[in-house]
Amino acid sequence: MLLGFKTELKINKHQRLLLAKHAGVARHAWNQGLALCQQVLSYNKANPNERIKFPTAIDLHKWLVASIKSRLPWYYEVSKCAPQFALKQLSDAFKSFFKKIHGFPNFKKKGIHDSFTLDGKIHVDHRKIKVPVIGWMKTYENLPKGLKPKTITVSRQADRWFISFRMEIEPTTTPKSVDFVGIDLGINHLAITSSGQVFDGAKSYKKYSKKLAHLQWLNRHKQLSSNNHRKAAIGVARIHRKIANLRTDTLHKITTQISKNHAVIGMEDLNVSGMMANGKLAASIADMGFYEFRRQMQYKTQLYGSKLVVLDRFYPSSKTCSRCGTKKQSLSLKERVFQCENCGFECDRDLNAAINLQQAARSVVSACGLGSADASRLKQEENESNC
């Protein structure tokens, strides 16, 4: 399976300038191509009988070479791949927009999500990588041996540059200590398993929100485009990067531990965007990273030989009694203890939901079956227990 690898670059001032130039050219090509596409869409809307064919990535590149690149000499100071891939990504963005997968593409601003993609002769050697035009660049950690990536992406976060590429890894099945487990995600605790194990989130935004607000307040009093304004903006970006790194590190540790030690994992398909509509809980939900937790679980279960069972988002895991199966009519967020009116069962509401998710995952596996040898063993044990 293909996985992404990302590491920080250890570069000098000359290389930092070259990387900034590549990112600037890619950003300029994207914005020029987006402006042309907007003109085509406006013309087709105003003249429905004389429609112009929407430009593809090849059409955009031919137009860029003829109209833009010929009169801007600084385009030739960087690799030709930077504007090419920028226009290809713009074409893919419009395809996603027409299919109603994503929204309309936006113009890019300097210093916000700066990145570019290169291909060609790329060589990897221990702690350095060679890319076209820029040459050899050092890294802070060892790169995978025998790796020959076809394309690489260089991006900037605050004042640091990172390189990323895809590599192929063989999945490895790890020994499982637990067959079935259910996971319920929450705000007080990031994840609670059906076995009673509690995983706390990083809550990095909550820790650094005051410091971030203070730096943003200082930044708004600086004169735009001044050196002090740039320094203050870098300080704000560093805090954002630290918050994101702490959250991502915590999520990676939790998802790796769960994926390695559990064979079948049951989770609920949460409507994160709908939950974010609650203004009182939006910051806490975003600070936990529910979507990133689900994304990491999807590929790590494949990597470590586990199975992820995603249940319907309308499954009443919190309202259903895990002992007798009685469903309550309503359950407010203030009620942190589940009390069954039928059998008198009392339990923490998150633990009760995790147990219900475990039972639902067991039922799905028993009904559908699994393809791997380990899953067949689990199904056989399930049948023996039912008998």
The 8 nearest C-alpha neighbors of each residue, nearest first, counted from 0:
[[1, 168, 167, 169, 2, 170, 302, 166],
 [2, 0, 167, 166, 168, 165, 3, 169],
 [3, 1, 166, 165, 167, 0, 4, 168],
 [2, 4, 165, 164, 166, 5, 163, 1],
 [3, 5, 163, 164, 165, 2, 6, 166],
 [6, 4, 163, 162, 3, 161, 164, 7],
 [7, 5, 161, 162, 163, 8, 4, 138],
 [6, 8, 161, 160, 138, 162, 139, 9],
 [7, 9, 138, 161, 160, 10, 137, 139],
 [10, 8, 137, 138, 139, 7, 136, 11],
 [11, 9, 14, 8, 136, 15, 137, 12],
 [10, 12, 14, 13, 15, 9, 16, 136],
 [11, 13, 15, 14, 16, 10, 17, 18],
 [14, 12, 16, 15, 11, 17, 10, 18],
 [13, 15, 17, 16, 11, 12, 10, 18],
 [14, 16, 12, 18, 13, 17, 11, 19],
 [15, 17, 19, 13, 14, 18, 12, 20],
 [18, 16, 14, 20, 19, 15, 21, 13],
 [17, 19, 21, 15, 20, 16, 14, 22],
 [18, 20, 16, 22, 17, 21, 23, 15],
 [21, 19, 23, 17, 18, 22, 24, 16],
 [22, 20, 18, 24, 23, 19, 77, 25],
 [21, 23, 19, 25, 114, 20, 115, 24],
 [24, 22, 20, 26, 21, 25, 19, 27],
 [23, 25, 27, 21, 26, 22, 28, 20],
 [26, 24, 82, 22, 28, 81, 23, 85],
 [25, 27, 23, 29, 24, 28, 22, 107],
 [26, 28, 24, 30, 29, 25, 23, 31],
 [29, 27, 25, 31, 82, 26, 30, 32],
 [28, 30, 26, 32, 27, 31, 85, 86],
 [29, 31, 33, 27, 32, 28, 106, 34],
 [32, 30, 34, 28, 33, 29, 27, 35],
 [31, 33, 35, 29, 34, 30, 28, 36],
 [32, 34, 30, 36, 35, 31, 29, 37],
 [33, 35, 37, 31, 32, 36, 30, 38],
 [36, 34, 38, 32, 37, 33, 39, 31],
 [37, 35, 39, 33, 38, 34, 40, 32],
 [36, 38, 40, 34, 35, 39, 41, 33],
 [39, 37, 41, 35, 36, 40, 42, 34],
 [40, 38, 36, 42, 37, 41, 43, 35],
 [39, 41, 37, 43, 38, 42, 44, 36],
 [42, 40, 38, 44, 39, 43, 37, 45],
 [43, 41, 45, 39, 44, 40, 46, 38],
 [42, 44, 50, 46, 40, 45, 47, 41],
 [43, 45, 41, 42, 46, 47, 40, 50],
 [44, 46, 42, 43, 47, 41, 40, 48],
 [47, 45, 43, 49, 48, 44, 42, 50],
 [46, 48, 43, 49, 50, 44, 45, 42],
 [49, 47, 46, 50, 43, 45, 44, 51],
 [50, 48, 46, 47, 51, 43, 42, 45],
 [49, 51, 43, 47, 48, 46, 52, 42],
 [52, 50, 53, 43, 49, 39, 42, 40],
 [53, 51, 54, 50, 39, 55, 43, 40],
 [52, 54, 51, 55, 39, 36, 40, 50],
 [55, 53, 58, 59, 52, 56, 36, 57],
 [54, 56, 58, 57, 59, 90, 53, 87],
 [55, 57, 87, 59, 90, 58, 86, 60],
 [58, 56, 60, 55, 59, 61, 54, 87],
 [59, 57, 55, 61, 54, 60, 56, 62],
 [58, 60, 56, 62, 57, 61, 63, 54],
 [59, 61, 63, 57, 62, 58, 64, 56],
 [62, 60, 58, 64, 63, 59, 57, 65],
 [61, 63, 59, 65, 60, 64, 66, 58],
 [62, 64, 60, 67, 66, 61, 65, 68],
 [65, 63, 68, 61, 62, 66, 67, 69],
 [66, 64, 62, 63, 69, 67, 61, 68],
 [65, 67, 63, 62, 64, 68, 69, 70],
 [68, 66, 63, 69, 70, 64, 65, 71],
 [67, 69, 64, 71, 70, 63, 74, 66],
 [68, 70, 67, 71, 65, 64, 66, 72],
 [71, 69, 68, 67, 72, 66, 65, 74],
 [70, 72, 68, 73, 69, 74, 67, 75],
 [73, 71, 74, 75, 70, 68, 69, 76],
 [74, 72, 76, 75, 71, 77, 24, 68],
 [73, 75, 72, 76, 71, 68, 77, 24],
 [74, 76, 73, 77, 72, 78, 79, 68],
 [77, 75, 73, 74, 78, 72, 20, 21],
 [78, 76, 75, 21, 74, 79, 132, 20],
 [77, 79, 80, 81, 132, 131, 76, 75],
 [78, 80, 81, 82, 77, 83, 75, 74],
 [79, 81, 83, 78, 117, 82, 84, 118],
 [80, 82, 25, 83, 79, 84, 115, 116],
 [83, 81, 25, 85, 28, 84, 80, 86],
 [84, 82, 80, 86, 85, 81, 87, 60],
 [83, 85, 87, 86, 82, 81, 80, 88],
 [86, 84, 82, 88, 83, 87, 25, 29],
 [87, 85, 89, 88, 83, 84, 56, 29],
 [86, 88, 84, 56, 90, 89, 85, 83],
 [87, 89, 91, 85, 86, 90, 84, 92],
 [90, 88, 86, 92, 87, 91, 85, 93],
 [89, 91, 87, 93, 92, 88, 56, 86],
 [92, 90, 94, 88, 89, 93, 95, 87],
 [93, 91, 89, 95, 90, 94, 88, 96],
 [92, 94, 96, 90, 95, 91, 97, 89],
 [95, 93, 91, 97, 96, 92, 98, 90],
 [94, 96, 100, 98, 92, 93, 97, 101],
 [97, 95, 93, 99, 101, 94, 98, 102],
 [96, 98, 94, 99, 95, 93, 100, 101],
 [97, 99, 95, 96, 100, 94, 101, 93],
 [100, 98, 96, 97, 101, 95, 102, 94],
 [101, 99, 95, 98, 96, 102, 97, 94],
 [102, 100, 96, 95, 99, 103, 92, 98],
 [101, 103, 96, 104, 100, 99, 95, 92],
 [102, 104, 96, 105, 101, 93, 92, 97],
 [105, 103, 102, 92, 106, 93, 89, 33],
 [106, 104, 107, 103, 33, 30, 102, 108],
 [105, 107, 30, 108, 104, 33, 29, 26],
 [108, 106, 26, 105, 30, 109, 111, 29],
 [109, 107, 111, 110, 106, 26, 112, 113],
 [108, 110, 111, 107, 113, 23, 26, 112],
 [109, 111, 113, 108, 112, 157, 155, 156],
 [112, 110, 113, 109, 108, 107, 156, 155],
 [113, 111, 114, 110, 155, 154, 156, 107],
 [114, 112, 155, 111, 154, 22, 110, 109],
 [115, 113, 154, 22, 153, 112, 155, 152],
 [114, 116, 22, 153, 81, 152, 25, 21],
 [115, 117, 152, 81, 151, 84, 153, 150],
 [118, 116, 80, 151, 150, 81, 152, 115],
 [119, 117, 150, 149, 151, 80, 120, 116],
 [120, 118, 121, 131, 149, 117, 150, 130],
 [119, 121, 131, 122, 130, 118, 129, 149],
 [120, 122, 130, 129, 119, 148, 123, 147],
 [123, 121, 129, 128, 120, 124, 147, 130],
 [124, 122, 128, 127, 129, 146, 125, 121],
 [123, 125, 127, 126, 128, 122, 142, 144],
 [124, 126, 141, 142, 127, 123, 144, 143],
 [127, 125, 141, 138, 137, 142, 124, 140],
 [128, 126, 137, 136, 124, 138, 125, 123],
 [127, 129, 123, 136, 135, 122, 124, 137],
 [128, 130, 135, 134, 122, 121, 136, 123],
 [129, 131, 121, 134, 133, 135, 120, 128],
 [132, 130, 133, 134, 120, 119, 78, 129],
 [133, 131, 134, 78, 130, 77, 76, 17],
 [132, 134, 131, 130, 17, 14, 135, 129],
 [135, 133, 129, 130, 132, 131, 136, 128],
 [136, 134, 129, 128, 127, 130, 137, 133],
 [137, 135, 127, 128, 129, 10, 134, 138],
 [136, 138, 127, 9, 126, 8, 10, 128],
 [139, 137, 8, 9, 126, 127, 140, 7],
 [138, 140, 9, 7, 8, 126, 137, 141],
 [141, 139, 138, 126, 142, 6, 7, 125],
 [140, 142, 126, 125, 143, 139, 138, 127],
 [141, 143, 125, 126, 144, 140, 123, 124],
 [144, 142, 146, 145, 141, 125, 123, 124],
 [145, 143, 146, 142, 125, 124, 123, 141],
 [144, 146, 147, 143, 123, 124, 142, 125],
 [145, 147, 144, 143, 148, 123, 166, 142],
 [146, 148, 149, 145, 122, 123, 121, 166],
 [149, 147, 150, 146, 164, 121, 165, 151],
 [148, 150, 118, 147, 119, 151, 121, 120],
 [149, 151, 118, 148, 117, 164, 116, 152],
 [150, 152, 164, 117, 116, 163, 118, 153],
 [153, 151, 116, 163, 162, 115, 164, 117],
 [152, 154, 162, 114, 115, 161, 116, 163],
 [155, 153, 114, 161, 113, 160, 162, 152],
 [156, 154, 160, 113, 159, 161, 157, 114],
 [155, 157, 159, 158, 160, 154, 240, 236],
 [156, 158, 236, 233, 237, 159, 155, 240],
 [159, 157, 156, 233, 155, 160, 237, 236],
 [160, 158, 156, 155, 157, 161, 7, 8],
 [159, 161, 155, 8, 154, 7, 156, 153],
 [162, 160, 7, 154, 8, 6, 153, 155],
 [161, 163, 153, 5, 6, 152, 7, 154],
 [164, 162, 5, 152, 4, 151, 153, 6],
 [165, 163, 151, 4, 3, 152, 150, 148],
 [164, 166, 3, 2, 4, 1, 148, 167],
 [165, 167, 1, 2, 3, 168, 164, 148],
 [166, 168, 1, 0, 2, 169, 165, 3],
 [169, 167, 0, 1, 170, 166, 2, 302],
 [168, 170, 0, 171, 167, 302, 1, 303],
 [171, 169, 302, 303, 168, 172, 301, 0],
 [172, 170, 303, 302, 173, 304, 169, 301],
 [173, 171, 304, 303, 170, 174, 302, 305],
 [172, 174, 303, 259, 171, 175, 304, 260],
 [175, 173, 176, 260, 172, 259, 261, 262],
 [174, 176, 260, 261, 177, 262, 173, 259],
 [175, 177, 260, 261, 174, 178, 262, 259],
 [178, 176, 261, 175, 179, 260, 262, 180],
 [179, 177, 262, 261, 263, 176, 175, 180],
 [180, 178, 263, 177, 264, 262, 357, 261],
 [181, 179, 357, 264, 193, 265, 263, 192],
 [180, 182, 357, 265, 353, 356, 193, 192],
 [183, 181, 192, 353, 266, 191, 265, 190],
 [182, 184, 353, 191, 190, 349, 352, 192],
 [185, 183, 190, 189, 182, 191, 186, 188],
 [184, 186, 189, 188, 187, 190, 183, 349],
 [185, 187, 188, 189, 284, 283, 287, 184],
 [188, 186, 185, 189, 199, 200, 283, 190],
 [189, 187, 199, 186, 185, 190, 198, 200],
 [188, 190, 200, 199, 185, 184, 198, 186],
 [189, 191, 184, 198, 183, 188, 197, 185],
 [192, 190, 197, 183, 182, 196, 198, 350],
 [193, 191, 182, 196, 194, 195, 181, 353],
 [192, 194, 354, 353, 181, 195, 180, 350],
 [193, 195, 192, 196, 180, 354, 181, 191],
 [196, 194, 193, 192, 197, 191, 350, 353],
 [195, 197, 192, 194, 191, 198, 193, 190],
 [196, 198, 191, 190, 195, 199, 192, 188],
 [199, 197, 190, 189, 188, 191, 200, 196],
 [200, 198, 188, 189, 197, 201, 190, 187],
 [199, 201, 189, 202, 287, 188, 198, 249],
 [200, 202, 203, 246, 249, 245, 199, 287],
 [203, 201, 205, 200, 204, 286, 287, 206],
 [202, 204, 206, 242, 201, 205, 246, 245],
 [205, 203, 207, 206, 208, 202, 242, 286],
 [204, 206, 208, 203, 202, 207, 286, 283],
 [207, 205, 203, 204, 208, 202, 209, 210],
 [206, 208, 204, 210, 209, 205, 211, 203],
 [207, 209, 211, 205, 204, 210, 206, 212],
 [210, 208, 212, 211, 207, 213, 206, 205],
 [211, 209, 213, 207, 212, 208, 214, 238],
 [210, 212, 208, 214, 209, 213, 207, 215],
 [211, 213, 215, 209, 210, 214, 208, 216],
 [212, 214, 216, 210, 211, 215, 209, 217],
 [215, 213, 217, 211, 216, 212, 218, 235],
 [214, 216, 218, 212, 217, 213, 211, 219],
 [215, 217, 213, 214, 218, 219, 212, 220],
 [218, 216, 214, 215, 219, 220, 213, 221],
 [217, 219, 215, 231, 216, 220, 221, 214],
 [218, 220, 216, 221, 217, 215, 222, 228],
 [219, 221, 218, 217, 222, 216, 228, 223],
 [222, 220, 228, 218, 219, 223, 227, 217],
 [221, 223, 225, 228, 224, 220, 227, 219],
 [222, 224, 225, 228, 221, 229, 226, 219],
 [225, 223, 228, 222, 226, 229, 227, 221],
 [226, 224, 228, 227, 223, 222, 229, 221],
 [225, 227, 229, 228, 230, 224, 231, 222],
 [228, 226, 230, 229, 225, 231, 221, 222],
 [227, 229, 225, 231, 221, 226, 230, 223],
 [230, 228, 232, 226, 227, 231, 233, 225],
 [231, 229, 227, 233, 232, 228, 226, 234],
 [230, 232, 234, 228, 233, 218, 229, 227],
 [233, 231, 229, 235, 234, 230, 228, 236],
 [232, 234, 236, 230, 231, 235, 157, 237],
 [235, 233, 231, 237, 232, 236, 230, 238],
 [236, 234, 232, 238, 237, 233, 214, 231],
 [235, 237, 157, 233, 239, 234, 238, 240],
 [238, 236, 240, 234, 239, 235, 157, 233],
 [237, 239, 241, 235, 240, 236, 242, 211],
 [240, 238, 236, 242, 237, 241, 243, 235],
 [239, 241, 237, 243, 238, 242, 244, 236],
 [240, 242, 238, 244, 243, 239, 237, 245],
 [243, 241, 239, 203, 245, 240, 244, 204],
 [242, 244, 240, 246, 241, 245, 247, 239],
 [245, 243, 241, 247, 246, 242, 248, 240],
 [246, 244, 248, 242, 247, 243, 241, 203],
 [245, 247, 243, 249, 244, 201, 248, 203],
 [248, 246, 250, 244, 249, 245, 243, 251],
 [249, 247, 251, 245, 250, 246, 244, 252],
 [250, 248, 252, 246, 247, 251, 201, 245],
 [249, 251, 247, 253, 248, 252, 254, 292],
 [252, 250, 248, 254, 249, 253, 255, 247],
 [251, 253, 249, 255, 250, 254, 256, 248],
 [254, 252, 250, 256, 255, 251, 257, 249],
 [255, 253, 257, 251, 256, 252, 258, 296],
 [256, 254, 258, 252, 253, 257, 251, 259],
 [257, 255, 253, 259, 254, 258, 252, 260],
 [256, 258, 254, 255, 260, 259, 261, 253],
 [259, 257, 255, 300, 256, 260, 261, 254],
 [258, 260, 256, 257, 303, 173, 261, 255],
 [259, 261, 175, 176, 257, 258, 256, 177],
 [262, 260, 177, 175, 178, 258, 263, 257],
 [261, 263, 305, 178, 175, 306, 179, 177],
 [264, 262, 306, 179, 261, 305, 178, 307],
 [265, 263, 307, 180, 181, 308, 179, 306],
 [264, 266, 181, 308, 360, 356, 357, 309],
 [267, 265, 309, 182, 310, 181, 308, 356],
 [266, 268, 310, 309, 269, 312, 311, 265],
 [269, 267, 312, 311, 310, 309, 266, 270],
 [268, 270, 312, 271, 267, 289, 274, 311],
 [269, 271, 273, 272, 274, 268, 312, 275],
 [270, 272, 274, 273, 269, 275, 290, 289],
 [273, 271, 275, 274, 270, 276, 269, 290],
 [274, 272, 270, 276, 275, 271, 277, 269],
 [275, 273, 271, 276, 272, 277, 270, 281],
 [274, 276, 281, 272, 277, 273, 271, 284],
 [277, 275, 274, 273, 278, 281, 272, 280],
 [278, 276, 275, 279, 280, 281, 274, 273],
 [277, 279, 281, 280, 276, 275, 282, 274],
 [278, 280, 277, 281, 282, 283, 276, 275],
 [279, 281, 283, 277, 278, 282, 284, 275],
 [282, 280, 275, 284, 278, 283, 277, 279],
 [281, 283, 285, 284, 280, 286, 279, 278],
 [284, 282, 286, 280, 285, 281, 287, 186],
 [285, 283, 281, 287, 286, 282, 280, 186],
 [286, 284, 282, 288, 287, 283, 281, 289],
 [285, 287, 283, 284, 288, 202, 204, 282],
 [286, 288, 284, 285, 200, 289, 189, 202],
 [289, 287, 291, 285, 290, 286, 292, 284],
 [290, 288, 292, 291, 287, 293, 271, 284],
 [289, 291, 293, 292, 288, 294, 271, 269],
 [290, 292, 294, 288, 293, 289, 295, 250],
 [293, 291, 289, 295, 290, 294, 250, 288],
 [292, 294, 296, 290, 291, 295, 297, 289],
 [295, 293, 291, 297, 296, 292, 290, 298],
 [294, 296, 292, 297, 293, 298, 299, 291],
 [295, 297, 293, 299, 294, 298, 300, 254],
 [296, 298, 294, 295, 299, 300, 293, 307],
 [297, 299, 301, 300, 296, 295, 302, 294],
 [300, 298, 302, 296, 301, 297, 295, 303],
 [299, 301, 305, 258, 303, 302, 298, 306],
 [302, 300, 298, 299, 304, 303, 305, 170],
 [301, 303, 170, 299, 300, 304, 298, 171],
 [304, 302, 172, 171, 300, 301, 173, 305],
 [305, 303, 172, 301, 302, 300, 171, 173],
 [306, 304, 300, 262, 303, 263, 301, 258],
 [307, 305, 263, 300, 262, 264, 308, 304],
 [306, 308, 264, 263, 265, 309, 300, 305],
 [307, 309, 265, 264, 360, 266, 310, 306],
 [310, 308, 266, 267, 268, 265, 307, 311],
 [311, 309, 267, 268, 266, 308, 312, 314],
 [310, 312, 314, 313, 268, 267, 309, 269],
 [311, 313, 268, 269, 314, 267, 310, 270],
 [314, 312, 311, 315, 268, 310, 316, 267],
 [313, 315, 311, 312, 316, 310, 267, 317],
 [316, 314, 318, 317, 319, 313, 326, 352],
 [315, 317, 352, 319, 355, 318, 314, 356],
 [316, 318, 352, 315, 319, 348, 351, 349],
 [317, 319, 327, 315, 326, 316, 330, 320],
 [320, 318, 326, 325, 316, 317, 324, 315],
 [319, 321, 324, 325, 322, 323, 339, 326],
 [320, 322, 355, 324, 351, 323, 319, 354],
 [323, 321, 320, 324, 344, 342, 325, 319],
 [324, 322, 325, 320, 321, 342, 341, 319],
 [323, 325, 320, 321, 319, 322, 326, 355],
 [326, 324, 320, 319, 323, 327, 341, 339],
 [327, 325, 319, 318, 320, 324, 328, 315],
 [328, 326, 318, 329, 319, 325, 330, 339],
 [327, 329, 326, 330, 318, 319, 325, 315],
 [330, 328, 327, 331, 318, 326, 317, 332],
 [329, 331, 318, 332, 334, 327, 328, 317],
 [332, 330, 333, 334, 329, 335, 318, 317],
 [331, 333, 334, 330, 335, 348, 336, 329],
 [332, 334, 331, 335, 330, 336, 348, 337],
 [335, 333, 332, 336, 331, 330, 337, 348],
 [334, 336, 348, 333, 347, 337, 332, 349],
 [337, 335, 347, 348, 334, 346, 338, 345],
 [336, 338, 348, 346, 345, 347, 339, 335],
 [339, 337, 345, 344, 340, 336, 343, 346],
 [338, 340, 343, 344, 341, 342, 320, 345],
 [339, 341, 343, 342, 338, 344, 327, 325],
 [340, 342, 339, 343, 325, 323, 344, 320],
 [343, 341, 344, 339, 340, 323, 322, 325],
 [342, 344, 339, 340, 341, 338, 345, 320],
 [343, 345, 339, 342, 338, 346, 322, 320],
 [346, 344, 338, 337, 343, 339, 336, 347],
 [345, 347, 337, 336, 348, 351, 344, 338],
 [348, 346, 336, 350, 349, 337, 351, 335],
 [347, 349, 337, 351, 336, 350, 335, 346],
 [350, 348, 352, 351, 347, 183, 353, 191],
 [349, 351, 353, 347, 352, 348, 193, 354],
 [350, 352, 348, 354, 349, 353, 321, 347],
 [351, 353, 317, 316, 349, 355, 350, 354],
 [354, 352, 181, 193, 183, 350, 182, 356],
 [355, 353, 193, 357, 351, 356, 352, 181],
 [354, 356, 352, 358, 357, 353, 321, 316],
 [357, 355, 181, 359, 353, 354, 358, 265],
 [358, 356, 181, 180, 354, 360, 355, 359],
 [359, 357, 361, 355, 360, 356, 362, 354],
 [358, 360, 356, 362, 361, 357, 355, 363],
 [361, 359, 265, 363, 357, 362, 358, 308],
 [362, 360, 358, 364, 359, 363, 365, 357],
 [361, 363, 359, 365, 360, 364, 366, 358],
 [364, 362, 360, 366, 365, 361, 367, 359],
 [363, 365, 368, 361, 367, 366, 362, 360],
 [366, 364, 362, 363, 368, 367, 378, 361],
 [365, 367, 363, 364, 368, 362, 361, 378],
 [368, 366, 364, 365, 363, 369, 362, 370],
 [369, 367, 364, 365, 366, 378, 370, 375],
 [370, 368, 374, 371, 375, 364, 367, 378],
 [369, 371, 374, 372, 368, 375, 373, 367],
 [372, 370, 374, 373, 369, 375, 304, 376],
 [371, 373, 375, 374, 376, 370, 369, 377],
 [372, 374, 376, 375, 371, 377, 262, 304],
 [373, 375, 377, 371, 369, 376, 372, 378],
 [376, 374, 378, 372, 377, 373, 369, 379],
 [375, 377, 379, 373, 374, 378, 380, 372],
 [378, 376, 374, 380, 375, 379, 381, 373],
 [377, 379, 381, 375, 380, 376, 365, 374],
 [380, 378, 376, 382, 381, 377, 375, 383],
 [381, 379, 383, 377, 378, 382, 384, 376],
 [380, 382, 378, 384, 379, 383, 377, 385],
 [383, 381, 385, 379, 384, 380, 386, 378],
 [384, 382, 380, 386, 385, 381, 379, 378],
 [383, 385, 381, 386, 382, 380, 379, 378],
 [386, 384, 382, 383, 381, 380, 379, 365],
 [385, 383, 384, 382, 381, 380, 379, 378]]
